[in-house]
Amino acid sequence: LGFLMFVDNDVWTSANGFDWQRLTGPAEDPDLRQGVILAAAVGGPGFVAVGSDNGAWYSTDGSDWSLADVPPPPAGFGGPGYAGGPPNVTMHQVARSGDVLVARGDASADNGLETIVEPVMWTSSDGRTWTEALGPEAYLQTWERADYLFESLSQSGLSMEAVAAGSSGFVAVGTDGLCVLCPNAEARIWTSPDGRSWSALPSNDLLRVAQPSDPEGPGARATSVVAWGSRFIVAGQYDGKPVVWISDSGQPPNEAPRATEGSRHPVTTV
């Protein structure tokens, strides 16, 4: 299949990153209606995906998806003493290391005074069944926080959704806006040559909707990114339509990708 991406739980595939076709979506596959898919990876029987409502999915070919077996929320979290009842569990990202799949996310619950958020991690050997693992706080002796130059933002909301590593460095993507579906939301891209020092690409018409077709439309957002040799492919939405951004190639290995010189391509149904 080459590349696989989700846009509003619709599954899109491409052999070259430029030409895309829709495989399936919630209208055809009932299991894709169970929660919101936030990340996907190659692994398990073929492909795996994770998302909201303590949900994970797997597929052999990208066109037929099944719900995976995910354990209940962390023991002792939520339940009696929590005003909001059972916690809300979200699996935000998934990655493969050898034959092991690792997902990270969080559980949140209201105890009547404040919302308590607890990080959660899961592992799986086949993508069909997941097991809760130690949270990231258990590894803080071996991890350090990367430096980040927080640029001046014209808007008050900022989310970072995904990160990828390639031969030319690292790229992270997200959305800057009052909310991720607001008309003035902009796609954001950060780059790093080493994973330690990060900088944001300047806002431009590739990343923001200057003349929206609908004044109340969702603006632009970037939700996922994959490496493609020395280039990167970013998927998301632009003016209410699926879109991919493709960075230019040919950067030296120790320089951050110059995605401002890249291009934006609408995803068209085939």
C-alpha positions in Angstrom: 0.0 0.0 0.0 2.9 2.4 0.5 1.5 5.2 2.7 -1.6 5.0 4.9 -3.3 7.9 6.7 -6.6 8.6 8.5 -8.7 11.7 8.1 -11.8 11.7 10.2 -11.5 7.9 10.4 -11.6 7.6 6.6 -8.6 5.5 5.4 -6.5 6.8 2.5 -3.6 5.1 0.8 -0.9 6.2 -1.7 1.9 4.4 -3.5 4.0 7.6 -4.0 2.8 10.2 -1.6 1.3 12.3 -4.4 -1.7 10.3 -5.6 -4.2 9.1 -3.0 -7.3 7.0 -2.9 -9.8 6.4 -0.2 -10.0 2.7 1.0 -12.8 2.8 3.5 -14.4 4.8 6.3 -17.0 4.7 9.1 -19.9 4.5 6.6 -18.7 1.1 5.3 -16.8 -0.3 8.4 -18.8 -0.2 11.7 -15.7 -0.7 13.8 -14.3 2.6 12.5 -17.2 4.4 14.2 -16.0 3.3 17.7 -14.0 6.3 18.8 -11.7 8.8 17.0 -8.5 7.4 15.4 -5.5 9.6 16.3 -2.4 7.6 15.1 -1.5 4.6 13.0 1.5 2.5 12.3 2.7 -0.5 10.3 2.7 -3.6 12.6 0.7 -6.5 14.0 -1.2 -8.3 11.2 -0.5 -5.4 8.8 -1.6 -2.1 10.2 -2.6 -0.8 13.7 -4.4 2.3 14.9 -5.1 3.9 18.2 -7.4 6.7 19.5 -10.0 7.9 21.9 -12.3 6.0 24.2 -9.6 3.5 25.2 -9.7 2.2 21.6 -7.3 0.4 19.2 -7.8 -1.2 15.8 -6.0 -3.6 13.5 -6.2 -4.5 9.8 -4.4 -6.9 7.5 -4.9 -4.8 4.3 -6.1 -1.3 5.4 -9.6 -1.8 4.1 -11.2 -4.0 6.8 -10.6 -3.0 10.4 -11.4 -4.7 13.7 -11.4 -3.5 17.3 -8.4 -4.7 19.4 -8.6 -5.9 22.9 -7.5 -3.1 25.2 -7.3 -3.4 29.0 -9.7 -1.3 31.2 -8.5 2.0 32.7 -5.6 1.9 35.2 -6.5 0.2 38.5 -7.6 2.5 41.2 -8.1 5.4 38.8 -11.6 6.8 38.7 -14.5 4.9 40.3 -15.6 5.8 43.9 -14.7 9.3 44.9 -14.6 10.6 41.4 -17.4 12.9 40.5 -17.3 12.2 36.8 -17.4 8.4 37.1 -15.0 6.2 35.0 -12.0 7.9 33.5 -11.6 9.1 29.9 -8.8 7.1 28.3 -7.1 8.1 25.1 -4.3 6.4 23.2 -2.5 9.3 21.4 0.4 7.7 19.6 1.7 4.3 18.5 5.1 3.1 17.2 6.8 -0.2 16.4 10.2 -1.4 17.6 11.1 -4.7 16.1 8.1 -7.0 16.8 6.8 -4.9 19.7 4.2 -2.2 19.4 4.1 0.6 22.0 1.3 3.1 22.5 1.2 6.1 24.8 -1.7 8.1 26.1 -3.4 9.2 29.2 -6.4 8.7 31.6 -8.3 11.7 33.0 -11.0 11.8 35.7 -12.7 14.4 37.9 -12.4 14.0 41.6 -14.8 16.8 42.4 -12.0 19.4 42.9 -9.9 19.1 39.8 -9.3 16.9 36.8 -6.6 14.3 37.4 -4.5 13.2 34.4 -2.3 10.1 34.5 0.0 9.0 31.7 -0.5 5.5 30.4 1.5 3.2 28.1 0.5 0.0 26.4 2.4 -2.8 24.6 1.4 -5.4 22.1 3.1 -8.2 20.2 0.4 -8.7 17.6 -1.8 -5.5 17.4 -4.8 -7.5 18.4 -4.3 -7.6 22.2 -2.8 -4.8 24.3 -1.3 -4.8 27.8 -0.8 -1.8 30.1 2.8 -1.0 30.7 4.8 1.3 33.0 4.1 5.0 32.5 6.8 7.4 31.2 7.5 8.7 34.7 9.3 5.4 35.3 11.9 6.3 32.7 12.7 9.9 33.7 16.2 8.9 34.9 17.1 8.0 31.3 15.1 10.8 29.5 15.7 14.5 29.4 13.4 17.3 28.2 14.4 18.8 24.8 14.9 22.5 24.4 12.1 24.3 22.6 12.1 27.9 21.4 8.5 28.9 22.1 7.7 31.4 19.3 5.2 34.3 19.8 1.7 32.9 18.9 -1.1 35.0 17.6 -3.6 32.5 18.9 -4.2 30.9 22.3 -4.4 27.2 21.5 -1.5 24.9 20.5 -1.4 21.1 20.1 1.4 18.9 18.9 0.0 15.7 17.3 2.8 13.6 15.9 6.5 13.3 15.3 8.7 11.4 12.8 12.4 10.7 12.3 14.1 10.7 8.9 17.6 10.8 7.4 17.5 14.6 7.4 16.3 15.1 11.0 13.0 15.2 12.9 9.7 16.8 12.1 6.7 17.3 14.5 3.3 18.6 13.5 0.2 20.0 15.1 -2.3 22.8 15.1 -2.3 26.4 16.4 -5.7 28.0 17.0 -8.4 28.6 19.6 -9.5 25.0 18.9 -8.4 22.5 16.3 -11.5 22.9 14.2 -11.8 26.7 14.3 -11.8 28.9 11.1 -8.6 30.6 12.1 -6.7 27.4 13.0 -3.3 26.9 11.3 -1.3 23.8 10.7 2.1 24.0 12.5 5.4 22.2 11.6 8.5 22.1 13.9 11.9 20.8 12.7 15.0 19.6 14.5 18.3 18.2 13.3 19.0 16.2 16.5 15.8 15.9 18.5 17.1 18.3 21.1 16.8 21.7 19.6 13.5 22.6 17.8 12.3 25.5 15.8 8.9 26.3 14.2 8.5 27.0 10.5 7.0 30.5 9.9 3.3 30.7 9.2 2.5 31.0 5.5 -0.2 30.3 2.9 0.8 26.6 2.8 -0.2 26.2 6.4 -3.1 28.6 6.8 -6.3 29.1 4.9 -6.1 32.7 3.7 -9.4 32.7 1.7 -11.7 30.0 3.2 -14.5 28.7 1.1 -16.7 28.7 4.2 -16.1 31.5 6.8 -17.1 29.0 9.5 -14.9 26.3 8.1 -12.3 24.4 10.1 -9.1 26.2 8.9 -6.0 24.0 8.6 -4.6 21.3 10.8 -1.8 18.8 10.6 -2.4 15.5 12.3 0.3 13.0 11.2 3.7 12.8 9.7 5.9 10.1 8.2 9.5 10.1 6.8 10.1 9.4 3.1 13.9 9.2 2.6 15.1 12.7 3.1 11.6 14.1 2.7 8.6 14.2 5.0 4.9 13.7 4.2 2.4 15.5 6.6 -1.3 14.7 6.5 -4.2 16.7 7.7 -7.0 19.0 6.6 -7.1 22.3 4.7 -10.3 24.3 4.3 -12.4 21.2 5.1 -10.7 18.8 2.7 -8.0 16.1 3.2 -4.6 17.3 2.3 -0.9 16.3 2.4 2.2 18.5 2.6 5.4 17.2 1.1 8.8 18.7 2.0 11.6 19.4 -0.5 14.4 16.8 -0.8 18.1 17.2 -0.9 18.9 18.7 2.5 22.2 17.8 4.2 21.7 15.1 6.9 22.6 17.5 9.7 20.1 20.2 8.7 16.4 20.5 9.5 14.2 19.9 6.5 13.2 23.2 4.7 9.5 22.4 4.5 8.7 26.1 3.8 10.0 25.3 0.3 7.7 22.2 0.0 4.2 21.9 -1.4 0.6 21.2 -0.5 -1.4 18.6 -2.4 -5.2 18.1 -2.1 -6.2 14.5 -1.6 -8.6 13.5 -4.4 -11.0 10.5 -4.4 -10.1 7.9 -7.0 
